[in-house]
Amino acid sequence: MNPPATLFTRPFYFVRHGETETNAAWLISGSLDVDLTARGREQAFAAAEALSSEPITAIYVSPLKRARKTAEPIAARFHLPLIILDDLAERRWGALEGRPRSSRVRGVTPAGAETPDAFTARVLEALGCITQTMPLIVAHSGVFRVLCATLDILDVEMPVMNGMPQRFVPLAEGSWQVEQLRPAARDL
């Protein structure tokens, strides 16, 4: 796959949304528009603090409430508007949404779900719209996996933790690494 040229020529940031009730219960959220838990809201404020000294110039966010609510304290910290990109939404899991994660079978697309190829193409299309110099993307674990797969990043913690800011950094010869920007002092 060819990555979107503009975004993948410089460092950028990523935050997976804060914890939701479905995350806490180990359920598949997919396209369900669930809100953050109290812990998820704390994670959002901690992410804003962890990113406060970074040179972020724009905030691109999934339209789903959990991502927007995570991005809001960050946007307030930077005095930046949220740029909603519909195609940054999590993969649609059809019949599995709201069900236990253990009901998912690797390699099987459930009824009514988005195929992995369709999801990847949609996310890459959205990433191609990101033109700012130092962007932050606030989205979902599926989007994080697409980013890592596209950039051939294998040595990253999976799944990405809720509310944990990440910096994607280009290295020599087209390789990339992901660095976690840990929130100070609190164990979130």
N, C-alpha and C positions, 0 to 999 in steps of 0.2 A: 504494500500500500504506500502511496505517496502522501506524506503528511502535508497539511496546509503550509505553504511556504512562508507566509508572513509570521505566523505565531512561532513556528519552530526554527527561528533563526537567532533567538535570544532567550535569556531566562524569563520564566513566568511563574506564577504562583497558583496553587490549587488548595481549596478547602472542601472536604466532604461535609455536608450538612451535619448539624448537631443531632444528638440522640432523639429518637422518636419512640412512641409506645410500641410500634411494630418492631423497631430495632431491639428494644429491651426485651420483647417477648419472642425474639428469634423468628419473626414472621416476614414473609416477602412483601415489601411495600410496592415495588414497581411504580405504576402510575397513580396509585392511591395518593390523594392529597392530604397527607397527615401532618399534624403540627409537631413542634418540638415539645419534649418533656421539660421539666424544670432543669434537669441536668443538661439537656440540649441547649437551653437558653444560656446557662452558665458557660458551656463550651463555646458558644458564639461570642460571648464577651471576652473569654480568654483568648480566642483566636484573634479578635480585634487587638487585644493587648500585645500578643506575640508578633503581629504584623505591623505594629505601630511605627517602627523605625524603617520599614521597608519602602522602597521607592515605587509604590503602586500608583499607576496612572489611570486605571479604569477597572471596574468590577462588572464582570459578565456572570449572569446567574440563570439557573434553571427556573422555569416558571412555577415549579412546585413549591408550596408553602414552606416546607421544611428547609429548602435551600434559601428562599427569600428571607425567612426569619433569621437564618444564620448570617446572611450577608448584611442585614440592616445595621447591626452595631459596627461592623467593619466600615460600611459606607459612611456612617455618622462620624467615625474616627477620622476618615480621610476627606470628608466633605465632598464625596463623589456620589453621583446618581447610580442606581442599579440599572444595568443594561440587560434586559431580559432576552434570552435567546431560547425560544421554545424547543429547539432541537437539542438542548442540553438536558432535557428531562430524562429521568431514569428509563431503562428499558421497560417496555410494557410486557408483563408476565401473564396476561390473560387469566385463565382459570386458576392459576396458582397465587394470584394476588390475595393477600390476607391469610394465606395458609402457611404452615410451618416450613421453614427453610429445608428441613429434612425431606419434604415431599418433592423437592426438585431432583430431577435425574439429569446428570451431566450429559450433554450432547442431544437431549430431547427438547424440542420446542413444544410447549404445552398448547392446548387449544386456545385460540384467540391471542396468542403471544406474538411479539415481534421476533423475527429471526435474528440470530447474532449478526449476520451480514447486514441486514437492514438497519439494525441498531448502530453498528459501527459506521455505516455510510452516513446515517443521519447525524451522528455526533461529529464526524469529520467535516461534514458540511457546515455545522455550527462553528466549529473551531476555525474554519476558513474565513469566517466573518470577523474574527478578532484581529484588529489592526493596531491597537494601542501599543505604545512602546514597552510598558511594564504592566501587563494585565494580571488580574486575579480572576480565577474561575471558581465559582462556588456551585457545586453540583453534587454528584452521587458517586457511589463506589463503581458503578458500571462505566461511568465516564472516565474515572481514574484508570480503570483497567484498559479502556480503549487508548488513553494517552500512553500508558506504559507499553502496551503491545505495539503501537505505532512507532514509538521511539526505541523499541528493542531494549527496554529496561527490565531486566530479569531479577535483580537483587533488591527488590523493594518489598516492604512489609505488606502482605495481603491478608485479609482485606484492610484497606486503609481505615484508620480509626476515625470515628465521628469527631468533627470539630478540630482535627489536627492539621494546622497549616503545613503545606509542602512547598518547597521551591524546586522547580525543574531547572537544571543547569546544563547547558551544552558543554561538552568536553571536546578534546581534540578528535579529529577524524570522524565527526558525525555521531559520536556516542554521547549519551546523556546520563545524568544521575539525578536522583531525587533526595533532597535533604529535608528532614523534618525540622520545623521551627517550633520547638516545645514551649507551651505556655509556662510562665514563671510560677514557681512555688506550689501551685495547687495540683493535686492528682485528679484530673478530669478523665 
